[in-house]
Amino acid sequence: MMDKPLHPIFRQLDPHLPANGEALELGAGVGHGVVHLIGKGLAVTAVDAEPDAIRILRERAPAATIVKGRFEEIDLPVDRYAVVVAGFSLFFLTADELKAFWPRIVGAMKPGGVFARI
């Protein structure tokens, strides 16, 4: 699990990342993407519901704000994140749940923000 390479989507995402700002990762897992985004200068909020993943994430990315819970149930601030990454997460939602959750993702992003789905 820890030796998995960073998902290739980040190569596509990197040229579009701001020099600073805040990022949100939904379904952060053990933090491959979180560590990468922190390394790019972003303040990262990482969300995951799995206790083992949260434990590893806390060790790997102590600078991240870590939220334990189901991503679709957390409060999302309005107009905050320059980057939102949904890592292996949105497909867990039914079509109706995604329809209800999607406007919350869009609302949490700053104008001109970047979204990536893995």
C-alpha positions as CSV (number, residue, x, y, z in Angstrom):
1,M,0.0,0.0,0.0
2,M,2.7,2.5,0.9
3,D,5.0,1.6,-2.0
4,K,2.3,2.3,-4.6
5,P,3.4,5.1,-7.0
6,L,1.6,8.4,-7.1
7,H,-1.4,8.2,-9.4
8,P,-0.6,9.6,-12.9
9,I,-3.5,12.1,-12.7
10,F,-1.1,14.3,-10.6
11,R,1.2,14.7,-13.6
12,Q,-1.8,16.2,-15.4
13,L,-2.9,18.2,-12.4
14,D,0.5,19.7,-11.4
15,P,0.8,22.3,-14.2
16,H,-2.5,23.8,-13.0
17,L,-1.8,23.9,-9.3
18,P,-1.5,27.4,-7.8
19,A,1.7,28.4,-6.0
20,N,-0.1,28.4,-2.7
21,G,-3.6,28.1,-1.3
22,E,-5.7,25.3,0.1
23,A,-6.5,21.9,-1.3
24,L,-9.1,19.3,-0.3
25,E,-8.7,15.6,-0.9
26,L,-11.8,13.5,-0.6
27,G,-11.0,9.9,0.0
28,A,-7.4,10.6,0.9
29,G,-6.5,7.0,1.9
30,V,-2.9,6.7,3.2
31,G,-2.0,10.1,1.8
32,H,0.0,9.7,-1.4
33,G,-1.8,12.7,-3.0
34,V,-1.9,14.6,0.3
35,V,1.9,14.4,0.7
36,H,2.3,15.4,-3.0
37,L,0.1,18.4,-2.6
38,I,1.8,19.6,0.6
39,G,5.1,19.3,-1.3
40,K,3.7,21.6,-3.9
41,G,3.1,24.3,-1.3
42,L,-0.6,23.8,-0.6
43,A,-2.3,23.5,2.8
44,V,-4.3,20.3,2.6
45,T,-7.4,19.1,4.2
46,A,-7.6,15.3,3.9
47,V,-10.9,13.4,4.4
48,D,-11.2,9.6,4.9
49,A,-13.4,7.3,6.9
50,E,-11.1,4.4,7.3
51,P,-9.3,4.3,10.8
52,D,-6.2,2.6,9.5
53,A,-5.8,5.1,6.6
54,I,-6.3,8.0,9.1
55,R,-3.6,6.6,11.4
56,I,-1.1,6.3,8.5
57,L,-2.1,9.6,7.1
58,R,-1.4,11.3,10.4
59,E,2.1,9.8,10.5
60,R,2.9,10.7,6.8
61,A,1.3,14.1,6.7
62,P,1.3,15.8,10.1
63,A,0.9,19.2,8.4
64,A,-2.4,18.2,6.9
65,T,-5.8,18.9,8.5
66,I,-7.3,15.5,8.7
67,V,-11.0,14.9,8.9
68,K,-12.2,11.4,9.8
69,G,-15.6,10.7,8.3
70,R,-17.5,10.0,5.2
71,F,-16.7,12.8,2.8
72,E,-20.3,13.3,1.8
73,E,-21.3,14.0,5.4
74,I,-18.7,16.6,6.3
75,D,-19.3,20.4,6.3
76,L,-17.6,22.0,3.3
77,P,-16.8,25.7,3.6
78,V,-17.9,28.0,0.7
79,D,-15.3,29.4,-1.7
80,R,-12.3,28.0,0.1
81,Y,-10.3,25.5,-1.9
82,A,-8.1,26.2,-4.9
83,V,-7.8,22.5,-5.6
84,V,-10.2,19.6,-4.9
85,V,-9.1,16.0,-5.6
86,A,-11.6,13.1,-5.3
87,G,-9.4,10.1,-5.0
88,F,-11.3,6.8,-5.5
89,S,-14.3,8.2,-3.7
90,L,-17.1,9.6,-5.8
91,F,-18.0,6.2,-7.3
92,F,-19.2,5.1,-3.8
93,L,-22.1,7.5,-4.1
94,T,-25.4,6.6,-5.8
95,A,-26.5,8.8,-8.6
96,D,-28.9,10.7,-6.3
97,E,-26.2,11.1,-3.6
98,L,-23.7,12.5,-6.2
99,K,-26.4,14.8,-7.6
100,A,-26.8,16.2,-4.1
101,F,-23.1,16.3,-3.2
102,W,-21.7,17.8,-6.4
103,P,-23.0,21.4,-5.8
104,R,-21.3,21.2,-2.4
105,I,-18.0,20.4,-4.1
106,V,-18.4,23.2,-6.6
107,G,-19.4,25.6,-3.8
108,A,-16.4,24.8,-1.8
109,M,-14.0,25.7,-4.7
110,K,-12.7,29.1,-5.3
111,P,-13.6,30.6,-8.6
112,G,-11.2,29.2,-11.2
113,G,-10.3,26.3,-8.9
114,V,-9.0,23.0,-10.1
115,F,-10.9,19.7,-9.7
116,A,-9.5,16.2,-10.3
117,R,-11.2,12.8,-10.0
118,I,-9.4,9.6,-9.8
